[in-house]
């Protein structure tokens, strides 16, 4: 494990410390958990966007009528 320096505003640091205290964990643990969760989500999101763009390139998109029909199925007027 390596150390790094990050600038964090006072309000955010207070929230981190409060959560660390509540969980009986260290500040470092809370920050590492937050970064880990952020990375998992962002990596997933980027991959979903890439996959969606590939679907568009292959022409795998819904028509206006297909979208409207799905909304009508849910009881929503999509017009």
Rosetta blueprint (number, residue, H / E / L):
1 X L
2 X L
3 X L
4 X L
5 X L
6 X L
7 X L
8 X L
9 X L
10 X H
11 X H
12 X H
13 X H
14 X H
15 X H
16 X H
17 X H
18 X H
19 X H
20 X H
21 X H
22 X H
23 X H
24 X L
25 X L
26 X L
27 X H
28 X H
29 X H
30 X H
31 X H
32 X H
33 X H
34 X H
35 X H
36 X H
37 X H
38 X H
39 X H
40 X H
41 X H
42 X H
43 X H
44 X H
45 X H
46 X H
47 X H
48 X H
49 X H
50 X H
51 X H
52 X H
53 X H
54 X H
55 X H
56 X H
57 X H
58 X L
59 X L
60 X L
61 X L
62 X L
63 X L
64 X H
65 X H
66 X H
67 X H
68 X H
69 X H
70 X H
71 X H
72 X H
73 X H
74 X L
75 X L
76 X L
77 X L
78 X L
79 X L
